[in-house]
Amino acid sequence: MHFFELVKRSIFAGVLIGIAGWGFLANPVLGMFLFCVGLIGVIKYQSKLYTGTAGFLDSWRDIPMLLLVLLGNIIGCALVASISLATPLALPAAATGVITGRLALGWFKCGVLAMGCGLLMSFSVDFARKNRDFSDWLPLLFAVPAFIMCGFPHCVADAFYSLVYLFNTPASEVAWGSFFAYYVSIVIGNFFGCNAYKVFR
């Protein structure tokens, strides 16, 4: 895929997941199910999402491309997070709750839990991409609420929560070392989870 096309599709995927994350922060119960809208949009428009790409690489040489996808996803989330500054909804408080919970859990446990999200994402995306009939979308419709209910971090959704948190928190109050350790750990955890199915098939 052409460089600029890859960047464009990656940013759009970040926008879609950012909107899905917005819905989750606005109402965590309904948001677990409405979050599926973001993933459906990613599949429908063939956008490039980190967790929809990591499990389907051709070789290790594709890792730089995957990191570019993640960067584009984060930029897309940043666009949505900046718009969220205008909403009267209590998104900052909800995002702070998510991120402080992750930091309290610690980077290692977050990374381990993130593998569960990666596994569910590869499973659901593999089916949805076939798009033969409605049944191919069912894994996605169930897997998304499942990873949210289980507390499995999704590195792109967490990018949105993190950005809402950072946009509304003084820099002096952010534990930067713990924050970066947690985020890197879930990116790695998602990657291994996305590829776990290859070990067992």
C-alpha positions in Angstrom: 0.0 0.0 0.0 1.3 3.5 -0.9 2.7 5.4 2.1 0.2 8.2 2.1 -2.7 5.8 1.6 -1.5 3.8 4.6 -1.2 6.9 6.8 -4.7 8.2 5.7 -6.4 4.9 6.4 -4.5 4.6 9.8 -5.6 8.0 10.9 -9.2 7.3 9.9 -9.2 4.1 11.9 -8.0 6.1 14.9 -10.9 8.6 14.4 -13.4 5.7 14.3 -12.0 4.1 17.5 -11.8 7.5 19.1 -15.5 8.0 18.5 -16.2 4.5 19.8 -14.1 5.3 22.9 -16.1 8.6 23.3 -19.2 6.5 23.5 -17.7 4.2 26.1 -16.6 7.1 28.3 -20.0 8.7 28.0 -21.8 5.5 29.1 -19.6 2.5 30.0 -22.5 0.0 30.0 -24.0 0.9 26.6 -20.6 1.9 25.3 -19.4 -1.7 25.5 -21.8 -2.6 22.8 -21.8 0.7 20.8 -18.0 0.4 20.6 -18.6 -2.2 17.9 -19.6 0.6 15.6 -16.0 1.7 15.5 -14.7 -1.7 14.5 -17.5 -2.2 12.0 -16.4 1.1 10.3 -12.8 0.0 10.3 -13.7 -3.3 8.5 -16.2 -1.7 6.1 -13.9 1.1 4.9 -10.8 -1.1 5.0 -9.0 1.2 7.4 -5.7 0.2 9.0 -6.1 -0.5 12.7 -3.1 -1.8 14.8 -5.1 -4.7 16.3 -6.6 -5.5 13.0 -3.2 -5.6 11.3 -0.8 -7.0 13.9 -2.1 -10.6 13.6 -1.9 -10.7 9.8 1.7 -9.6 8.9 3.6 -11.5 6.2 6.9 -11.2 8.0 8.9 -9.4 10.7 9.9 -6.9 8.0 6.4 -5.5 8.3 6.9 -4.3 11.8 7.9 -0.7 10.7 4.6 -0.6 8.7 2.7 -1.7 11.8 4.3 1.0 13.9 3.3 3.6 11.3 -0.2 2.3 11.5 -0.2 2.7 15.3 1.1 6.3 14.9 -1.6 7.1 12.5 -4.2 5.5 14.9 -2.9 7.7 17.7 -3.1 10.8 15.5 -6.7 10.0 14.6 -7.5 9.5 18.3 -5.8 12.9 19.1 -8.2 14.6 16.6 -11.2 13.2 18.3 -9.8 13.8 21.8 -9.3 17.5 20.9 -12.9 17.8 19.7 -14.0 16.2 23.0 -12.8 19.4 24.8 -16.0 21.0 23.6 -18.4 18.5 25.0 -20.4 19.0 28.2 -20.2 15.3 28.9 -18.0 14.2 31.8 -15.4 12.5 29.5 -12.3 13.8 31.4 -13.4 12.3 34.7 -14.2 8.9 33.0 -10.9 8.9 31.2 -9.0 9.7 34.3 -10.7 6.8 36.0 -9.6 4.4 33.2 -6.0 5.6 33.1 -5.5 5.8 36.9 -6.9 2.3 37.1 -4.4 1.1 34.5 -1.5 2.8 36.2 -2.5 1.3 39.6 -2.6 -2.1 38.0 1.0 -1.7 36.7 2.7 -2.2 33.4 3.2 -5.9 33.6 -0.4 -6.9 34.4 -1.7 -4.4 31.8 0.6 -6.1 29.2 -0.6 -9.6 30.1 -4.2 -8.5 30.0 -3.7 -6.8 26.7 -3.0 -10.2 25.1 -6.6 -11.2 25.7 -7.7 -8.2 23.7 -5.4 -9.0 20.8 -6.6 -12.6 20.6 -10.2 -11.5 20.5 -9.5 -8.9 17.9 -7.7 -11.2 15.4 -10.4 -13.7 15.9 -13.2 -11.3 15.2 -11.5 -9.4 12.4 -10.6 -12.6 10.5 -14.3 -13.5 10.4 -15.6 -10.0 9.6 -13.2 -9.5 6.7 -14.8 -12.6 5.0 -18.2 -10.8 5.0 -20.0 -13.8 3.4 -23.1 -13.3 5.5 -24.3 -11.8 8.8 -22.8 -14.7 10.8 -19.3 -13.5 9.9 -19.9 -10.3 11.9 -21.1 -12.1 15.1 -17.6 -12.7 16.5 -17.0 -9.0 16.3 -20.3 -8.1 17.9 -19.5 -10.4 20.9 -15.7 -10.0 21.1 -15.7 -6.2 21.6 -18.0 -6.2 24.6 -16.1 -9.2 25.9 -12.7 -7.5 25.9 -14.1 -4.4 27.5 -16.0 -6.3 30.2 -12.9 -8.4 30.9 -10.8 -5.2 31.3 -8.4 -6.2 28.4 -6.6 -3.0 27.2 -6.8 -2.1 23.6 -3.9 0.1 22.7 -5.8 2.4 20.2 -8.8 2.8 22.5 -6.4 3.5 25.4 -4.7 6.1 23.2 -8.0 8.0 23.1 -8.6 7.6 26.8 -5.0 8.6 27.5 -5.2 11.7 25.3 -8.5 12.9 26.9 -6.8 12.4 30.3 -3.6 14.2 29.3 -5.5 17.1 27.7 -7.3 17.7 31.0 -4.5 17.0 33.5 -1.5 19.3 34.3 1.7 17.8 33.1 3.2 18.1 36.6 0.5 15.7 37.9 1.2 12.9 35.3 3.5 10.0 36.3 5.2 10.0 32.9 7.5 7.0 33.6 4.6 4.8 34.7 2.4 6.1 31.9 4.8 5.3 29.1 5.7 1.9 30.6 2.0 1.0 30.8 1.3 2.1 27.2 4.3 0.3 25.7 3.3 -2.8 27.6 -0.2 -2.9 26.1 1.1 -2.3 22.6 3.4 -5.3 23.0 0.7 -7.3 24.8 -1.8 -6.6 22.0 0.8 -7.7 19.4 1.4 -11.1 21.0 -2.3 -11.6 21.6 -3.1 -10.8 18.0 -0.6 -13.5 16.9 -1.5 -16.1 19.6 -3.8 -18.0 17.3 -0.9 -19.0 15.0 0.5 -21.1 17.9 -2.6 -23.3 18.2 -3.9 -23.7 14.7 
